[in-house]
Amino acid sequence: MGTPRIRRVGIIGSGVAGLTSAHVIAASAEITLFEADDRLGGHADTCLVPTPDGPLPVDTGFIVHNERTYPTLTRLFRELGVRTQASDMSMSVRSDGAGLEYAGSKGLAGLFPSWRNAARPAYLRMLLEVPRFHRLARRLLRDESHDDRTLAAFLDDGRFSPFFRRHFMAPLVAAVWSCDPVLALDYPARYLFEFLDHHGMLAILGSPQWRTVTGGSREYVRKVAVELSRRGATVLLDTKVTSVLETGDGIEVTDGNGVVRLFDAVVVAVHPGQALALLAEPTPVQTEALAAMPYSQNVAQLHTDTSLLPRRTRARASWNHLERPGHAGVTVTYDLTRLMDLDCADGTRYLVTLGASDLVDPATVISTRHYEHPIYTPASVAAQRRLPDIDTDRIVFAGAWHGWGFHEDGARSGVAAAERLGFIWSRPAAHLTVPRIYRSTVTHTRRSPLKHRFRNATHLWLVDLDDLPDVGRLAALLGSFEARDHLGDPSGTIRENVEALLAGEGIRVAGGRILMAANARALGYCFNPISVFWCFDAAGHHAATVVEVHNTYGDRHAYVVHPDATGRALVGKQMYVSPFHGTDGHYELVVPVPTDRLQISVRLVTTDGAVFDASLNGRVADVHPVRAAPAALLGTVRIRAHGLWLWTRRLPVRPRPAHHQEGVR
């Protein structure tokens, strides 16, 4: 294989979406990161507050995350060595007009900070309505019918009291999404409930442990920047992009100084309205979708004015919603001293308040920030469903607006944008936990002389050859991994045989890890159309990948390849695999190191130019090994049945030659 061509990718915007896509792409391409501000990070915004003991980092934008529902972000943190610490997540409601204060997640002391709460029938009824709301919301999510009711309509149908709407539901949605409580009731109910359920908020118990970045979110931004610098990335601060134009030669990106740079591809990681304004020639779909996703502007003030908190100490929480009838917008105060466990010996409470510039004592204000947050309406949610259609092969979009508007949504969309351009986020072998089972889909696509697509659902194992699964006496049922089912000497071990094959190629992996994706021998049978071995040396470097191919005649052949950073490799075809293909042509392989996703793609290009694609795409599944046990047997039955179907359609059969497999058998 020749040296892969280095691609030049421009990334516009350095919020979490832009930073994550840059982190993935910079591993194998030359990137330029554009940021209009004088700092990286977007909502990852840390203010250094002067104190007698030195600067104190206090976050004013992104604050908390958790490992259960922020898997992309926590993976980024682990790779970069970002330290985090446990946080206190709780919410309070204060309504001066109703004379009400309570904190819902602080036990009886929070629910009844004053005896007056216990003497209010409307309040007691609201508490009883909460579990009923949880039940009805979960029921709506189980209903697969198209239910496009707004939150207000859902509450009407459920006959929830006005007190519940005003003092529980509206504050919850307004505080979580930083939106006007009036607008909160117009949000699509199903969309909201999916988020609340995902975050364990549709039950009294079961919320995940929330965490915050030690030293402030600027620490993860700094570590991303250091890694980008190490990989040779170009970072342009104070550089506002004014135009993105797709041409025949590439993507032209023009900045505010009139400088034009040409890229092979571009990731647009800014807000929807900003993205639309950048496109020199937007398509109708891009215009319609991006224009239908509005944002609200919020002023955030970092201050020490505790008058914005509930008056009763027992009602104070991490997130504190203040009801202000007649006031447009949300008023919520985040107690950063509590959230970040700040060491404030003098008792100072560092607070960030949205939407109350007229209430915060100016003398207590430390810093003022301006943020924007997405507004979710039935129209914007409908537009969100069209977002996959706005990407082109060379311009892709990313941002938290691809999801619920949170940091994880931004990080996940950044990874998706990178993958859309062909860049896979390979997980270092040292971080992979195995064994694991992937719920997978196998697809065969034939284009000539018969157009046909075959799809098959299956399960596939990923195992460490030094630590193969041991299910004891149930091995015959649940599966085992044996040398006789793979390359080399059946009296040896699978690892020994792989090492011997690699040694013949001058590759040494003694002391390194070898991961194998394959079916197990179960129910007395094993068949692997393809097995893949990712081989690492003792230093953890990816030394080679072995792609072992089997056919239904009992033949097998192993290809040793050296994929590029995106998992791509080219190798000549050596073995007769299917009666409908000869041994001519070459394989274009895509075999990136597995992550939570498993991707194996084989494209056969024959000497006459015909193309046949076979792929396996899987995601890690928390399933019992019994689910994977019949995979080999069912796969064989389906392959043979599919072959018979193709034969009845008079697809030409190619004669089978003899094979010599030096170093394999």
C-alpha positions as CSV (number, residue, x, y, z in Angstrom):
1,M,0.0,0.0,0.0
2,G,1.1,3.6,-0.7
3,T,1.1,6.4,1.8
4,P,-2.5,7.6,2.3
5,R,-3.2,11.0,1.0
6,I,-3.3,13.6,3.8
7,R,-6.7,15.4,3.8
8,R,-7.1,19.1,4.7
9,V,-10.1,19.7,6.8
10,G,-11.4,23.1,8.1
11,I,-13.4,23.2,11.3
12,I,-15.5,26.3,12.0
13,G,-16.3,26.8,15.7
14,S,-14.5,25.6,18.8
15,G,-17.3,24.7,21.0
16,V,-17.5,21.1,22.2
17,A,-18.7,19.9,18.8
18,G,-15.9,21.5,16.9
19,L,-13.3,20.4,19.5
20,T,-14.5,16.8,19.5
21,S,-14.5,16.6,15.7
22,A,-11.0,18.2,15.6
23,H,-9.8,15.7,18.1
24,V,-11.0,12.8,16.0
25,I,-10.0,14.2,12.6
26,A,-6.5,15.5,13.6
27,A,-5.4,11.9,14.2
28,S,-5.2,11.3,10.5
29,A,-5.6,14.6,8.6
30,E,-4.3,18.2,8.5
31,I,-6.9,20.5,10.2
32,T,-7.4,24.2,10.6
33,L,-9.7,25.2,13.5
34,F,-11.4,28.6,13.1
35,E,-12.7,30.5,16.2
36,A,-14.2,34.0,16.1
37,D,-13.7,34.5,19.8
38,D,-10.3,35.1,21.5
39,R,-10.6,31.7,23.3
40,L,-11.5,28.1,22.6
41,G,-14.4,26.3,24.2
42,G,-17.7,28.0,23.5
43,H,-20.0,27.2,26.4
44,A,-17.0,25.5,28.2
45,D,-16.2,28.9,29.8
46,T,-14.2,29.2,33.1
47,C,-13.7,32.5,34.9
48,L,-10.7,32.9,37.1
49,V,-11.9,34.8,40.2
50,P,-9.3,36.7,42.2
51,T,-9.2,35.6,45.8
52,P,-6.8,36.1,48.7
53,D,-5.6,32.5,48.1
54,G,-5.1,33.0,44.4
55,P,-7.3,32.7,41.3
56,L,-10.4,30.5,41.7
57,P,-11.7,28.8,38.6
58,V,-15.5,29.1,38.3
59,D,-17.5,27.7,35.4
60,T,-20.2,29.9,33.9
61,G,-21.4,27.8,31.0
62,F,-21.0,24.0,30.9
63,I,-20.8,22.8,34.4
64,V,-21.9,19.2,35.0
65,H,-22.0,15.8,33.3
66,N,-22.4,12.2,34.3
67,E,-20.8,8.9,33.0
68,R,-24.1,7.2,32.3
69,T,-25.7,9.7,29.8
70,Y,-22.5,11.5,28.6
71,P,-20.5,8.5,27.2
72,T,-18.9,10.5,24.3
73,L,-17.8,13.3,26.6
74,T,-16.5,11.0,29.3
75,R,-14.6,9.0,26.7
76,L,-12.9,12.2,25.5
77,F,-12.1,13.0,29.2
78,R,-10.5,9.6,29.7
79,E,-8.4,9.8,26.6
80,L,-7.1,13.2,27.6
81,G,-6.6,12.4,31.3
82,V,-9.2,15.1,32.4
83,R,-9.8,14.8,36.1
84,T,-13.4,15.1,37.4
85,Q,-15.1,15.1,40.8
86,A,-18.5,14.3,42.2
87,S,-21.0,17.2,42.1
88,D,-24.3,17.9,44.0
89,M,-27.2,18.1,41.6
90,S,-30.4,19.4,43.1
91,M,-33.1,21.9,42.2
92,S,-35.2,24.4,44.1
93,V,-38.3,26.5,43.2
94,R,-39.0,29.9,44.7
95,S,-42.2,31.8,44.0
96,D,-42.6,35.0,46.0
97,G,-46.0,35.6,44.5
98,A,-47.3,32.3,45.8
99,G,-45.2,32.4,49.0
100,L,-43.6,29.0,48.1
101,E,-40.1,27.6,48.4
102,Y,-39.0,24.0,48.2
103,A,-36.1,21.8,47.0
104,G,-37.3,18.6,45.4
105,S,-34.3,16.3,45.8
106,K,-33.2,17.2,49.3
107,G,-35.6,15.0,51.2
108,L,-38.2,16.1,53.7
109,A,-36.1,19.1,54.8
110,G,-36.1,20.4,51.3
111,L,-39.8,19.6,50.5
112,F,-40.9,21.2,53.8
113,P,-38.4,24.0,54.7
114,S,-41.3,25.7,56.3
115,W,-44.4,24.3,58.2
116,R,-46.5,26.3,55.8
117,N,-45.8,23.9,52.9
118,A,-47.4,21.1,54.9
119,A,-50.5,23.2,55.5
120,R,-51.1,23.9,51.8
121,P,-53.4,21.4,50.1
122,A,-52.4,22.5,46.6
123,Y,-48.8,21.9,47.4
124,L,-49.5,18.5,48.9
125,R,-51.6,17.6,45.8
126,M,-48.7,18.7,43.6
127,L,-46.4,16.2,45.4
128,L,-48.8,13.4,44.8
129,E,-49.1,14.4,41.1
130,V,-45.3,14.0,40.5
131,P,-45.2,10.2,40.5
132,R,-48.4,10.1,38.4
133,F,-46.7,12.5,35.9
134,H,-43.7,10.1,35.8
135,R,-46.0,7.1,35.1
136,L,-48.0,8.9,32.3
137,A,-44.8,10.2,30.7
138,R,-43.2,6.8,30.6
139,R,-46.5,5.4,29.2
140,L,-46.3,7.9,26.4
141,L,-42.7,6.9,25.6
142,R,-43.8,3.2,25.4
143,D,-46.6,4.1,22.9
144,E,-45.1,3.8,19.4
145,S,-47.9,5.8,17.8
146,H,-47.0,9.3,16.5
147,D,-47.9,11.5,19.4
148,D,-47.0,15.1,18.7
149,R,-48.7,16.8,21.7
150,T,-47.1,19.7,23.3
151,L,-46.3,19.6,27.0
152,A,-49.3,21.8,27.7
153,A,-51.7,19.5,25.8
154,F,-50.2,16.5,27.7
155,L,-50.8,18.2,31.0
156,D,-54.4,19.1,29.9
157,D,-55.1,15.5,29.0
158,G,-53.7,14.3,32.3
159,R,-55.8,16.8,34.2
160,F,-52.8,18.1,36.1
161,S,-53.5,21.0,38.4
162,P,-52.5,24.6,37.6
163,F,-50.3,24.5,40.8
164,F,-48.4,21.5,39.3
165,R,-47.9,23.3,36.0
166,R,-46.7,26.5,37.5
167,H,-44.6,25.3,40.4
168,F,-43.2,21.9,39.2
169,M,-43.4,21.4,35.4
170,A,-42.6,24.9,34.0
171,P,-39.7,25.5,36.4
172,L,-38.2,22.1,35.6
173,V,-38.2,22.5,31.8
174,A,-37.3,26.2,32.0
175,A,-34.3,25.6,34.3
176,V,-33.0,22.5,32.3
177,W,-33.3,24.2,28.9
178,S,-32.7,27.8,30.0
179,C,-35.9,28.9,28.3
180,D,-38.9,31.1,29.2
181,P,-41.4,29.1,31.4
182,V,-44.2,30.2,29.1
183,L,-42.3,28.7,26.1
184,A,-41.6,25.5,28.1
185,L,-45.2,24.4,27.9
186,D,-45.1,24.6,24.1
187,Y,-42.2,22.1,23.9
188,P,-43.0,18.8,22.3
189,A,-43.9,16.4,25.2
190,R,-42.3,13.2,23.8
191,Y,-39.1,15.1,23.0
192,L,-38.9,16.4,26.6
193,F,-39.8,13.1,28.1
194,E,-37.1,11.2,26.1
195,F,-34.5,13.5,27.6
196,L,-35.9,13.3,31.1
197,D,-36.1,9.5,30.9
198,H,-32.6,9.3,29.5
199,H,-31.3,11.3,32.4
200,G,-33.2,9.3,35.1
201,M,-35.5,12.2,35.8
202,L,-38.8,10.3,35.2
203,A,-38.6,8.6,38.6
204,I,-38.2,9.6,42.2
205,L,-35.0,7.6,42.5
206,G,-32.3,6.4,40.0
207,S,-30.6,9.7,38.9
208,P,-27.0,9.2,37.9
209,Q,-24.1,10.7,39.9
210,W,-23.3,14.0,38.4
211,R,-19.7,15.2,38.1
212,T,-17.8,18.4,37.3
213,V,-14.4,19.0,35.8
214,T,-11.7,19.6,38.4
215,G,-10.3,23.0,37.9
216,G,-13.1,24.1,35.6
217,S,-14.1,23.1,32.1
218,R,-11.2,25.1,30.8
219,E,-9.0,22.2,31.8
220,Y,-10.5,19.8,29.2
221,V,-10.4,22.6,26.6
222,R,-6.7,23.1,27.4
223,K,-6.0,19.5,27.0
224,V,-7.7,19.2,23.7
225,A,-5.7,22.2,22.5
226,V,-2.4,20.7,23.6
227,E,-3.3,17.5,21.8
228,L,-4.2,19.3,18.6
229,S,-0.9,21.2,18.8
230,R,1.0,18.0,19.2
231,R,-0.7,16.7,16.0
232,G,0.2,19.7,14.0
233,A,-3.2,21.4,13.8
234,T,-3.6,25.1,13.0
235,V,-5.7,27.0,15.5
236,L,-6.9,30.5,14.4
237,L,-8.4,32.6,17.2
238,D,-10.1,35.9,16.6
239,T,-10.8,34.7,13.0
240,K,-14.4,35.0,12.0
241,V,-15.4,33.0,8.9
242,T,-17.7,34.9,6.6
243,S,-18.3,32.5,3.7
244,V,-18.2,28.7,2.9
245,L,-18.4,27.9,-0.8
246,E,-18.3,24.4,-2.3
247,T,-16.4,24.4,-5.6
248,G,-15.1,21.8,-8.0
249,D,-11.7,22.0,-6.4
250,G,-12.8,21.8,-2.8
251,I,-14.3,24.0,-0.1
252,E,-13.3,27.7,0.0
253,V,-13.4,29.2,3.4
254,T,-13.2,33.0,3.6
255,D,-12.5,34.9,6.8
256,G,-13.2,38.5,7.8
257,N,-9.9,39.7,6.5
258,G,-10.7,38.3,3.0
259,V,-8.2,35.4,3.3
260,V,-9.5,32.4,1.3
261,R,-8.3,28.9,2.3
262,L,-9.1,25.7,0.4
263,F,-10.0,22.5,2.1
264,D,-11.0,19.0,1.0
265,A,-13.9,19.1,3.6
266,V,-15.3,21.4,6.2
267,V,-17.1,20.8,9.5
268,V,-19.5,23.7,10.3
269,A,-19.8,23.6,14.1
270,V,-21.7,26.7,14.9
271,H,-25.3,27.5,15.7
272,P,-27.9,26.9,13.0
273,G,-28.6,30.5,12.1
274,Q,-24.8,31.2,12.0
275,A,-24.3,28.2,9.8
276,L,-26.9,29.3,7.3
277,A,-25.4,32.7,7.1
278,L,-22.0,31.2,6.3
279,L,-23.2,29.2,3.4
280,A,-22.5,31.0,0.1
281,E,-24.9,28.7,-1.8
282,P,-27.2,26.9,0.6
283,T,-29.4,24.2,-0.7
284,P,-33.2,24.4,-0.2
285,V,-33.1,21.7,2.5
286,Q,-30.2,23.5,4.3
287,T,-32.2,26.7,4.2
288,E,-35.4,25.2,5.5
289,A,-33.9,23.1,8.3
290,L,-31.4,25.6,9.6
291,A,-33.8,28.5,9.5
292,A,-36.4,26.5,11.5
293,M,-34.2,26.1,14.6
294,P,-34.3,29.2,16.7
295,Y,-32.1,30.1,19.7
296,S,-32.8,32.3,22.7
297,Q,-30.2,34.7,24.1
298,N,-29.4,34.7,27.8
299,V,-27.2,37.0,29.9
300,A,-25.3,35.1,32.5
301,Q,-23.8,36.9,35.5
302,L,-21.2,35.5,37.8
303,H,-21.8,37.2,41.2
304,T,-22.1,36.7,45.0
305,D,-25.6,38.1,45.6
306,T,-27.4,35.4,47.6
307,S,-30.7,37.3,47.5
308,L,-31.5,35.4,44.3
309,L,-31.5,32.2,46.2
310,P,-34.5,30.9,48.3
311,R,-34.7,32.8,51.6
312,R,-34.8,29.6,53.6
313,T,-31.5,27.8,53.7
314,R,-33.1,24.4,53.6
315,A,-34.8,25.2,50.3
316,R,-31.5,26.2,48.6
317,A,-30.1,23.8,46.0
318,S,-27.6,23.7,43.1
319,W,-30.1,24.9,40.5
320,N,-32.5,27.6,41.9
321,H,-35.5,28.7,39.8
322,L,-37.1,32.0,40.6
323,E,-40.6,32.6,39.4
324,R,-41.2,36.1,38.1
325,P,-44.7,36.6,36.7
326,G,-44.8,39.0,33.8
327,H,-41.0,38.7,33.2
328,A,-40.0,37.4,29.8
329,G,-37.4,34.7,30.0
330,V,-36.1,32.3,32.6
331,T,-34.5,33.3,35.9
332,V,-32.3,30.5,37.3
333,T,-29.3,30.7,39.6
334,Y,-26.6,28.1,39.7
335,D,-24.8,27.7,43.0
336,L,-21.2,27.0,41.8
337,T,-19.9,26.8,45.3
338,R,-22.1,23.7,45.7
339,L,-21.8,22.4,42.2
340,M,-18.0,22.6,42.0
341,D,-17.3,22.0,45.7
342,L,-15.4,25.3,45.8
343,D,-13.2,25.9,48.8
344,C,-14.5,29.2,50.1
345,A,-13.3,29.5,53.7
346,D,-14.9,32.9,54.1
347,G,-18.4,31.5,53.2
348,T,-18.7,33.3,49.9
349,R,-21.1,31.7,47.5
350,Y,-20.3,32.1,43.8
351,L,-23.4,32.1,41.8
352,V,-24.3,32.3,38.1
353,T,-27.7,33.7,37.3
354,L,-29.5,33.7,33.9
355,G,-32.1,36.4,33.1
356,A,-32.0,38.7,36.2
357,S,-29.7,41.5,35.4
358,D,-32.2,43.9,37.0
359,L,-32.1,42.0,40.3
360,V,-28.5,41.1,40.8
361,D,-26.7,43.7,42.9
362,P,-24.2,45.3,40.5
363,A,-21.6,45.6,43.3
364,T,-21.5,41.8,43.5
365,V,-21.1,41.1,39.8
366,I,-17.7,39.5,38.9
367,S,-18.3,38.8,35.2
368,T,-21.0,38.9,32.6
369,R,-21.3,36.4,29.8
370,H,-23.7,36.1,26.8
371,Y,-24.9,32.6,25.8
372,E,-27.5,31.2,23.4
373,H,-29.6,28.1,23.9
374,P,-31.8,26.2,21.4
375,I,-35.6,26.6,21.6
376,Y,-37.5,23.4,21.0
377,T,-40.9,23.7,19.3
378,P,-42.8,21.1,17.2
379,A,-41.4,23.0,14.1
380,S,-37.8,22.9,15.3
381,V,-38.1,19.2,16.3
382,A,-39.4,18.4,12.8
383,A,-36.5,20.4,11.3
384,Q,-34.1,18.4,13.5
385,R,-35.3,15.2,11.9
386,R,-34.1,16.6,8.5
387,L,-30.6,17.3,9.7
388,P,-29.0,14.2,8.1
389,D,-30.2,15.6,4.8
390,I,-28.3,18.9,5.1
391,D,-24.8,17.3,5.0
392,T,-23.0,16.9,1.7
393,D,-20.0,14.7,1.0
394,R,-17.7,17.6,1.8
395,I,-19.6,19.9,4.1
396,V,-21.0,18.5,7.3
397,F,-22.6,20.2,10.3
398,A,-22.3,19.6,14.1
399,G,-23.6,21.2,17.2
400,A,-25.6,20.5,20.3
401,W,-28.7,21.4,18.3
402,H,-28.4,18.0,16.7
403,G,-29.7,16.6,20.0
404,W,-31.2,18.1,23.3
405,G,-28.8,21.0,23.3
406,F,-26.4,19.7,26.0
407,H,-22.6,19.2,26.0
408,E,-23.0,15.4,25.2
409,D,-25.1,16.2,22.2
410,G,-22.4,18.6,20.9
411,A,-19.7,16.0,21.5
412,R,-21.7,13.2,19.9
413,S,-22.5,15.4,16.9
414,G,-18.8,16.2,16.5
415,V,-17.9,12.6,16.3
416,A,-20.7,11.9,13.9
417,A,-19.5,14.8,11.6
418,A,-16.0,13.3,11.6
419,E,-17.4,9.8,10.7
420,R,-19.5,11.3,8.0
421,L,-16.3,12.4,6.4
422,G,-14.7,9.0,6.8
423,F,-12.7,9.6,10.0
424,I,-13.2,6.9,12.7
425,W,-12.5,7.6,16.4
426,S,-10.3,4.6,17.1
427,R,-10.1,3.7,20.8
428,P,-6.6,2.9,22.0
429,A,-6.4,-0.9,22.7
430,A,-5.5,-0.2,26.3
431,H,-8.9,1.3,26.9
432,L,-11.0,-1.4,25.4
433,T,-12.8,-3.6,27.9
434,V,-13.4,-7.1,26.6
435,P,-15.0,-9.5,26.1
436,R,-17.9,-7.7,24.6
437,I,-20.7,-8.6,22.2
438,Y,-21.9,-6.4,19.3
439,R,-25.4,-6.4,18.1
440,S,-24.7,-6.2,14.4
441,T,-26.1,-6.0,10.9
442,V,-24.4,-7.7,7.9
443,T,-25.1,-6.2,4.5
444,H,-24.2,-7.5,1.0
445,T,-24.7,-5.2,-1.9
446,R,-24.4,-6.5,-5.5
447,R,-24.6,-4.1,-8.4
448,S,-24.0,-6.2,-11.5
449,P,-25.0,-8.2,-13.4
450,L,-27.8,-8.4,-10.8
451,K,-28.8,-5.5,-8.5
452,H,-29.5,-7.0,-5.1
453,R,-29.0,-6.2,-1.4
454,F,-29.0,-8.8,1.4
455,R,-29.2,-7.8,5.1
456,N,-28.8,-10.1,8.1
457,A,-29.0,-9.3,11.9
458,T,-26.5,-11.1,14.1
459,H,-24.2,-10.9,17.1
460,L,-20.4,-10.9,17.1
461,W,-17.8,-11.3,19.9
462,L,-14.7,-9.1,20.5
463,V,-12.2,-11.0,22.6
464,D,-8.7,-10.7,23.9
465,L,-6.6,-13.7,22.8
466,D,-4.8,-13.6,26.1
467,D,-8.0,-13.7,28.1
468,L,-10.6,-15.7,26.2
469,P,-14.1,-16.0,27.8
470,D,-14.6,-19.1,30.0
471,V,-18.1,-20.1,30.5
472,G,-17.2,-23.5,32.1
473,R,-19.4,-26.4,31.6
474,L,-21.7,-24.3,29.4
475,A,-19.1,-23.8,26.7
476,A,-20.7,-26.1,24.3
477,L,-23.9,-24.1,24.5
478,L,-22.7,-20.6,25.0
479,G,-19.5,-20.7,23.0
480,S,-15.7,-21.1,23.1
481,F,-12.9,-20.0,20.9
482,E,-10.6,-22.7,19.6
483,A,-7.6,-22.8,17.3
484,R,-9.1,-25.4,15.0
485,D,-11.6,-22.7,13.8
486,H,-8.9,-20.3,12.8
487,L,-5.6,-20.0,10.9
488,G,-2.6,-22.1,11.7
489,D,-1.8,-25.2,13.7
490,P,-5.0,-26.5,15.5
491,S,-2.8,-28.0,18.2
492,G,-1.5,-24.6,19.2
493,T,-3.4,-21.5,20.5
494,I,-5.0,-18.9,18.4
495,R,-2.5,-16.3,19.6
496,E,0.5,-18.6,18.8
497,N,-0.8,-19.0,15.3
498,V,-1.4,-15.3,14.7
499,E,2.1,-14.5,16.1
500,A,3.6,-17.1,13.7
501,L,1.8,-15.6,10.7
502,L,3.0,-12.1,11.6
503,A,6.6,-13.4,12.2
504,G,6.6,-14.6,8.7
505,E,6.0,-11.0,7.7
506,G,8.7,-9.7,10.0
507,I,6.2,-8.3,12.5
508,R,6.8,-8.9,16.2
509,V,3.9,-8.5,18.7
510,A,5.3,-10.5,21.7
511,G,3.9,-8.9,24.9
512,G,1.3,-6.9,23.0
513,R,-2.4,-7.3,22.9
514,I,-4.3,-9.1,20.1
515,L,-8.1,-8.5,19.8
516,M,-10.2,-10.8,17.7
517,A,-13.7,-10.2,16.3
518,A,-15.3,-13.5,15.5
519,N,-18.2,-15.9,16.1
520,A,-17.7,-18.5,18.9
521,R,-18.0,-22.3,18.5
522,A,-21.4,-23.0,20.0
523,L,-23.9,-25.8,19.6
524,G,-21.2,-27.9,18.1
525,Y,-20.6,-25.6,15.2
526,C,-18.4,-22.6,14.1
527,F,-18.2,-20.6,10.9
528,N,-16.7,-17.2,10.4
529,P,-17.0,-15.7,6.9
530,I,-14.5,-13.2,8.2
531,S,-12.5,-12.9,11.4
532,V,-10.4,-9.8,12.2
533,F,-7.4,-9.6,14.5
534,W,-6.1,-6.2,15.6
535,C,-2.5,-6.7,16.7
536,F,-0.5,-4.4,19.0
537,D,3.1,-4.5,20.0
538,A,4.4,-4.3,23.6
539,A,4.4,-0.5,23.5
540,G,0.7,-0.5,22.5
541,H,1.3,0.6,18.9
542,H,-0.9,-0.9,16.2
543,A,1.5,-3.3,14.4
544,A,-0.9,-4.9,11.9
545,T,-4.4,-6.2,11.2
546,V,-5.1,-9.7,10.1
547,V,-8.2,-10.3,8.1
548,E,-9.0,-14.0,7.9
549,V,-11.6,-15.1,5.3
550,H,-13.4,-18.4,5.3
551,N,-15.7,-19.9,2.6
552,T,-18.4,-22.5,2.9
553,Y,-16.1,-25.1,1.3
554,G,-13.8,-25.2,4.3
555,D,-11.0,-23.0,2.8
556,R,-9.5,-20.1,4.6
557,H,-6.9,-17.4,3.9
558,A,-5.4,-14.7,6.1
559,Y,-4.4,-11.3,4.8
560,V,-1.9,-9.2,6.8
561,V,-2.6,-5.5,6.2
562,H,-1.4,-2.2,7.6
563,P,-4.4,0.1,7.6
564,D,-4.1,3.9,7.7
565,A,-5.3,6.0,10.6
566,T,-8.9,5.7,9.4
567,G,-8.7,1.9,9.2
568,R,-8.4,1.7,5.4
569,A,-6.3,-0.8,3.5
570,L,-5.9,-2.3,0.0
571,V,-5.0,-5.9,-0.7
572,G,-5.1,-8.2,-3.7
573,K,-7.7,-11.0,-3.6
574,Q,-6.2,-14.5,-3.2
575,M,-9.0,-16.9,-2.4
576,Y,-12.2,-18.2,-4.0
577,V,-14.9,-17.1,-1.5
578,S,-18.2,-17.2,-3.4
579,P,-19.3,-19.2,-6.4
580,F,-20.3,-15.9,-8.0
581,H,-16.8,-14.4,-7.8
582,G,-13.5,-15.5,-9.1
583,T,-10.1,-14.8,-7.5
584,D,-9.4,-11.7,-9.6
585,G,-9.4,-8.1,-8.4
586,H,-8.7,-6.5,-5.0
587,Y,-10.2,-5.8,-1.7
588,E,-10.7,-2.3,-0.3
589,L,-10.9,-2.9,3.4
590,V,-12.1,-0.7,6.3
591,V,-11.2,-2.2,9.6
592,P,-10.7,0.5,12.2
593,V,-9.9,-0.6,15.8
594,P,-13.3,-1.2,17.5
595,T,-14.8,1.2,19.9
596,D,-18.4,1.0,21.2
597,R,-19.0,0.5,17.5
598,L,-17.6,-2.3,15.3
599,Q,-17.1,-1.5,11.7
600,I,-15.8,-4.1,9.1
601,S,-16.2,-3.2,5.4
602,V,-15.0,-5.1,2.4
603,R,-15.3,-3.8,-1.1
604,L,-14.4,-6.3,-3.9
605,V,-13.4,-4.6,-7.2
606,T,-12.9,-7.1,-9.9
607,T,-10.7,-6.7,-13.0
608,D,-13.7,-5.9,-15.1
609,G,-14.6,-3.0,-12.8
610,A,-17.5,-4.7,-11.1
611,V,-18.0,-3.8,-7.4
612,F,-19.4,-5.9,-4.6
613,D,-19.7,-4.6,-1.0
614,A,-20.0,-6.5,2.2
615,S,-20.1,-4.8,5.6
616,L,-20.8,-5.5,9.2
617,N,-21.8,-2.6,11.5
618,G,-22.4,-3.2,15.2
619,R,-22.8,-1.5,18.5
620,V,-21.9,-2.9,21.9
621,A,-24.9,-4.6,23.5
622,D,-25.5,-5.6,27.1
623,V,-26.7,-9.1,26.1
624,H,-26.1,-12.6,27.5
625,P,-23.8,-14.9,25.6
626,V,-26.7,-17.1,24.8
627,R,-27.9,-14.5,22.3
628,A,-24.7,-14.8,20.3
629,A,-24.5,-18.6,20.4
630,P,-26.6,-19.4,17.3
631,A,-24.9,-16.7,15.2
632,A,-22.5,-19.0,13.3
633,L,-25.2,-21.6,12.6
634,L,-27.9,-19.1,11.5
635,G,-25.3,-17.2,9.4
636,T,-24.4,-20.3,7.5
637,V,-28.0,-21.2,6.8
638,R,-28.8,-17.7,5.6
639,I,-25.7,-17.5,3.4
640,R,-26.5,-20.9,1.7
641,A,-30.2,-19.9,1.3
642,H,-29.2,-16.6,-0.2
643,G,-26.7,-18.4,-2.6
644,L,-29.5,-20.7,-3.8
645,W,-31.7,-17.6,-4.4
646,L,-29.0,-16.0,-6.5
647,W,-28.5,-19.2,-8.4
648,T,-32.2,-19.4,-9.2
649,R,-31.9,-15.9,-10.6
650,R,-29.3,-17.2,-13.0
651,L,-26.4,-15.3,-11.6
652,P,-23.3,-16.7,-13.4
653,V,-21.3,-19.2,-11.4
654,R,-17.4,-19.0,-11.5
655,P,-15.4,-22.2,-11.3
656,R,-13.6,-23.0,-8.1
657,P,-9.7,-23.2,-8.3
658,A,-7.4,-25.0,-5.9
659,H,-5.7,-23.0,-3.2
660,H,-2.2,-22.9,-1.7
661,Q,-2.2,-21.1,1.6
662,E,1.5,-20.9,2.7
663,G,1.8,-19.8,6.4
664,V,-1.9,-20.4,7.1
665,R,-2.4,-24.1,7.0
